[in-house]
Amino acid sequence: MLNTKLKISSTFHPKTDDQTEVVNQSLGNLLHSLVGEHVINWDQILPMVEFAYNSSVNSSTSHSPFEIVTGLLPRKPIDLVPLLMEGQPSIEADAFSKHIHDLHEDVQRKIALSNENYKAQADLKRKFVDFKEGDMIMVRIRLERYPKGTYKKLHSKNVSPYRVLKKISTNAHVIDLPENMGISNIFNIEDLTLCSNPEDVITNGGPNARLPPAPRLKEEIEDVIDHQIVSTRGGGYQKYLVKWRGKPLSDCTWITDGEFQHLIKTFMRDFMPLTRQGRFFLSQGELIETSGSHL
């Protein structure tokens, strides 16, 4: 439909839609400069932003979006002055059609040339390695891939060798990661390194380093170490630093008030015999009633 094609890109590596990212960034900068202190009614300036962007000349095409679509340059408010009837221009249909055709050909040529230049610059930093299915490779886990609350500064940069399950393209591969990692198993070639001797590999985190599994709601709270109130424009929310039953203090995790409510029944049931009159205190003096009340 509409001559659209699906382009698959690996997670956290949006190289296939860089053009969209650049447009979004340009529109964001334009909005920031025009909105100023009028944050509440920012939507009222959208028509001005749209006109400003569509009438600006693109560096790749050397034409404005309005001119590419309509073949005409938009008139600015200062141009909207009354014209004499005898002074109004008249463009023949054939001449206008040829103008549009020539304009589109010129735009396509300039975009192709611009893309070639971008590709040449990107290829200077790109590595070309042909991984095959079954190869053992080291995987670099970027910070944004870690489940929330599990990243440590001393985590190994590369995790132990894993097998290549499938080659999607020259840049994307499916890796046989353990399910407890809780992350996407599709990686860009930039994050993969061939491992010639998997048995001899020792990462910074120890032999066969693994990512810690993300805390799940079915796990039980053993203790509440701390809690904080985070202020937001919407009024704020509470978060709790909890110790999970059977895990060391180094694995303590901050959870939101909503997640805490899911786990509070099990937490109170386990601590009821240790409290007096059905109540106990958290850090910083917060009181929790165990007789059905909420935080």
C-alpha positions as CSV (number, residue, x, y, z in Angstrom):
1,M,0.0,0.0,0.0
2,L,1.3,3.5,-1.0
3,N,4.6,1.8,-2.1
4,T,5.8,1.5,1.5
5,K,8.5,-1.0,2.4
6,L,9.3,-2.5,5.8
7,K,12.9,-1.9,7.0
8,I,14.0,-3.8,10.1
9,S,16.6,-2.3,12.4
10,S,18.2,-3.7,15.5
11,T,17.2,-2.4,18.9
12,F,18.8,0.9,20.1
13,H,20.6,1.3,16.7
14,P,18.1,3.3,14.5
15,K,20.4,3.7,11.5
16,T,17.5,2.9,9.1
17,D,15.5,6.0,10.1
18,D,18.2,8.6,10.7
19,Q,16.4,11.0,8.4
20,T,13.3,10.8,10.5
21,E,15.3,11.3,13.7
22,V,17.0,14.4,12.2
23,V,13.6,15.9,11.2
24,N,12.2,15.3,14.6
25,Q,15.2,16.9,16.2
26,S,14.9,20.0,13.9
27,L,11.2,20.3,14.7
28,G,11.9,20.0,18.4
29,N,14.5,22.7,18.3
30,L,12.1,24.9,16.4
31,L,9.4,24.4,18.9
32,H,11.8,25.2,21.8
33,S,12.8,28.5,20.2
34,L,9.2,29.6,19.6
35,V,7.4,28.3,22.6
36,G,9.5,30.1,25.2
37,E,7.5,30.6,28.4
38,H,4.2,29.8,26.8
39,V,4.4,26.1,27.5
40,I,0.7,25.6,28.2
41,N,-0.6,26.9,24.8
42,W,2.2,25.5,22.7
43,D,-0.3,23.9,20.3
44,Q,-1.5,27.3,19.2
45,I,1.9,28.0,17.4
46,L,1.9,24.7,15.5
47,P,0.5,26.3,12.3
48,M,3.4,28.8,12.4
49,V,5.9,26.0,13.0
50,E,4.5,24.0,10.1
51,F,4.7,26.9,7.7
52,A,8.2,27.8,8.8
53,Y,9.5,24.3,8.3
54,N,7.7,23.6,5.0
55,S,9.0,26.9,3.5
56,S,12.6,26.4,4.7
57,V,15.2,25.1,2.2
58,N,16.5,21.6,2.9
59,S,20.3,21.2,2.9
60,S,20.1,17.9,1.0
61,T,17.5,18.8,-1.6
62,S,18.3,22.5,-2.0
63,H,14.5,23.0,-2.1
64,S,11.7,23.6,0.5
65,P,9.2,20.8,1.1
66,F,6.4,23.1,-0.1
67,E,8.2,23.7,-3.4
68,I,8.9,19.9,-3.9
69,V,5.2,19.0,-3.4
70,T,3.5,22.0,-5.1
71,G,6.2,23.3,-7.4
72,L,5.7,26.8,-6.0
73,L,7.3,28.9,-3.3
74,P,4.9,29.8,-0.5
75,R,4.0,33.4,-0.1
76,K,5.0,35.1,3.2
77,P,2.6,37.5,4.9
78,I,4.5,40.4,3.5
79,D,3.9,39.0,0.0
80,L,0.1,39.0,0.4
81,V,-0.5,42.4,-1.1
82,P,-3.2,43.2,-3.7
83,L,-2.1,42.7,-7.3
84,L,-3.5,44.5,-10.3
85,M,-5.6,42.2,-12.4
86,E,-3.3,42.8,-15.4
87,G,-0.2,42.0,-13.4
88,Q,-1.2,38.5,-12.2
89,P,1.0,35.8,-13.8
90,S,-0.5,32.9,-15.8
91,I,1.3,29.6,-16.1
92,E,0.4,27.1,-18.9
93,A,-0.4,23.6,-17.8
94,D,2.2,21.9,-19.9
95,A,5.0,24.3,-18.8
96,F,4.0,23.8,-15.1
97,S,3.9,20.0,-15.5
98,K,7.4,20.0,-17.0
99,H,8.6,22.3,-14.2
100,I,7.3,19.8,-11.6
101,H,8.9,16.9,-13.4
102,D,12.3,18.6,-13.7
103,L,12.1,19.7,-10.1
104,H,11.5,16.2,-8.8
105,E,14.3,14.8,-10.9
106,D,16.7,17.4,-9.5
107,V,15.6,16.6,-5.9
108,Q,16.1,12.8,-6.4
109,R,19.5,13.4,-7.9
110,K,20.6,15.6,-5.0
111,I,19.2,13.2,-2.4
112,A,21.0,10.3,-4.0
113,L,24.3,12.2,-4.0
114,S,23.8,13.3,-0.4
115,N,23.0,9.7,0.7
116,E,26.2,8.5,-1.0
117,N,28.3,11.1,0.9
118,Y,26.6,10.1,4.2
119,K,27.3,6.4,3.5
120,A,30.9,7.0,2.6
121,Q,31.4,8.8,5.9
122,A,29.6,6.2,7.9
123,D,31.5,3.3,6.2
124,L,34.8,4.8,7.4
125,K,33.9,3.8,11.0
126,R,31.9,0.6,10.2
127,K,33.4,-2.8,10.5
128,F,32.7,-5.5,8.0
129,V,32.6,-9.0,9.6
130,D,30.7,-12.0,8.3
131,F,29.3,-13.9,11.2
132,K,27.7,-17.3,10.4
133,E,25.1,-19.3,12.3
134,G,26.7,-21.2,15.1
135,D,29.6,-18.9,15.6
136,M,30.5,-18.1,19.2
137,I,30.7,-14.4,19.8
138,M,31.2,-11.9,22.6
139,V,28.3,-9.5,23.1
140,R,28.6,-5.9,24.2
141,I,25.6,-4.8,26.3
142,R,25.0,-1.1,26.0
143,L,23.7,0.8,29.1
144,E,20.3,1.4,27.7
145,R,19.7,-2.4,27.2
146,Y,20.0,-3.2,30.9
147,P,16.7,-3.7,32.8
148,K,15.9,-0.8,35.0
149,G,17.7,-1.0,38.3
150,T,20.1,-3.8,37.4
151,Y,23.1,-1.8,35.9
152,K,26.3,-1.6,37.9
153,K,29.3,0.5,37.0
154,L,31.6,-2.4,37.3
155,H,29.6,-4.7,35.1
156,S,31.6,-6.4,32.3
157,K,31.5,-4.5,29.0
158,N,31.2,-7.8,27.1
159,V,29.2,-10.8,28.3
160,S,30.3,-14.4,27.8
161,P,30.3,-16.1,24.4
162,Y,26.9,-16.9,22.9
163,R,25.9,-18.6,19.8
164,V,24.6,-16.9,16.6
165,L,21.1,-18.3,15.9
166,K,20.2,-16.4,12.8
167,K,21.7,-13.8,10.4
168,I,19.0,-11.2,9.6
169,S,21.2,-9.0,7.5
170,T,24.8,-8.0,7.2
171,N,24.3,-5.7,10.2
172,A,21.8,-7.5,12.4
173,H,22.0,-11.0,14.0
174,V,19.9,-13.0,16.5
175,I,21.9,-14.2,19.5
176,D,21.1,-17.1,21.8
177,L,20.8,-15.1,25.0
178,P,19.4,-16.6,28.3
179,E,15.8,-15.8,28.9
180,N,16.5,-14.3,32.4
181,M,18.4,-11.4,30.8
182,G,15.0,-9.9,29.7
183,I,16.4,-7.9,26.8
184,S,16.1,-8.1,23.0
185,N,18.3,-10.8,21.4
186,I,18.8,-8.9,18.1
187,F,22.2,-7.0,18.0
188,N,24.0,-4.8,15.5
189,I,27.3,-6.0,14.2
190,E,29.0,-3.2,16.1
191,D,28.2,-4.9,19.4
192,L,29.5,-8.3,18.4
193,T,33.0,-9.7,18.4
194,L,34.1,-13.2,17.2
195,C,35.4,-15.4,20.0
196,S,37.9,-18.0,18.7
197,N,38.5,-19.8,22.1
198,P,35.2,-19.6,24.1
199,E,36.6,-21.8,26.9
200,D,39.5,-19.5,27.6
201,V,37.4,-16.3,27.9
202,I,37.2,-14.6,31.3
203,T,35.3,-11.3,31.4
204,N,35.7,-8.6,34.0
205,G,32.7,-9.9,35.9
206,G,34.2,-13.4,36.2
207,P,33.9,-16.6,34.1
208,N,30.7,-16.7,32.0
209,A,29.5,-13.4,33.3
210,R,25.7,-13.0,33.1
211,L,23.4,-10.1,33.5
212,P,21.4,-10.2,36.7
213,P,17.7,-11.0,36.1
214,A,15.3,-8.1,36.4
215,P,13.2,-8.2,39.6
216,R,9.7,-9.6,39.0
217,L,6.6,-8.9,41.0
218,K,6.3,-12.5,42.1
219,E,9.5,-12.1,44.2
220,E,9.0,-11.4,47.9
221,I,10.2,-8.3,49.8
222,E,12.3,-9.1,52.9
223,D,12.9,-5.5,54.1
224,V,12.4,-1.9,53.1
225,I,15.8,-0.1,53.2
226,D,14.8,3.4,52.3
227,H,12.1,5.4,50.6
228,Q,11.9,8.7,48.8
229,I,9.3,11.2,47.5
230,V,10.1,12.3,43.9
231,S,8.6,15.7,43.0
232,T,7.1,16.0,39.5
233,R,4.8,18.5,37.8
234,G,1.9,16.1,38.3
235,G,2.4,16.2,42.1
236,G,5.1,13.6,42.7
237,Y,5.3,9.9,43.7
238,Q,7.0,7.6,46.2
239,K,9.6,5.0,45.5
240,Y,11.0,2.4,47.8
241,L,14.4,0.7,48.1
242,V,13.6,-2.9,48.9
243,K,15.7,-6.0,49.7
244,W,14.5,-9.1,48.0
245,R,14.2,-12.3,50.0
246,G,17.2,-14.6,49.5
247,K,19.3,-11.9,47.7
248,P,22.2,-9.8,49.0
249,L,22.0,-6.1,49.8
250,S,23.9,-5.4,46.5
251,D,20.8,-6.5,44.6
252,C,18.4,-4.0,46.4
253,T,16.1,-2.3,43.9
254,W,14.1,0.9,43.8
255,I,10.5,0.2,43.0
256,T,7.5,2.5,42.5
257,D,4.6,2.9,44.8
258,G,2.4,1.0,42.3
259,E,4.8,-2.0,42.3
260,F,5.0,-1.8,46.1
261,Q,1.2,-2.1,46.4
262,H,1.3,-5.3,44.4
263,L,3.8,-6.8,46.9
264,I,2.6,-5.3,50.1
265,K,0.2,-8.1,51.0
266,T,3.0,-10.7,51.1
267,F,5.3,-8.2,52.9
268,M,2.8,-7.5,55.7
269,R,1.8,-11.1,56.1
270,D,5.4,-12.1,56.7
271,F,6.0,-9.2,59.1
272,M,2.8,-9.3,61.1
273,P,4.1,-11.6,63.8
274,L,7.1,-9.2,64.4
275,T,5.0,-6.1,64.8
276,R,3.0,-4.7,67.7
277,Q,-0.7,-3.9,67.3
278,G,-0.7,-4.6,63.6
279,R,1.7,-1.8,62.6
280,F,5.3,-1.2,61.9
281,F,7.6,1.7,60.9
282,L,9.6,2.2,57.7
283,S,12.7,4.4,57.5
284,Q,12.3,8.2,58.0
285,G,9.3,7.7,60.2
286,E,6.7,6.6,57.8
287,L,3.9,4.5,59.4
288,I,2.2,1.6,57.6
289,E,-1.1,0.4,59.1
290,T,-1.6,-3.3,58.5
291,S,-5.3,-3.3,59.0
292,G,-6.3,-2.7,55.4
293,S,-5.0,0.9,55.1
294,H,-2.9,2.1,52.2
295,L,0.2,4.2,52.0
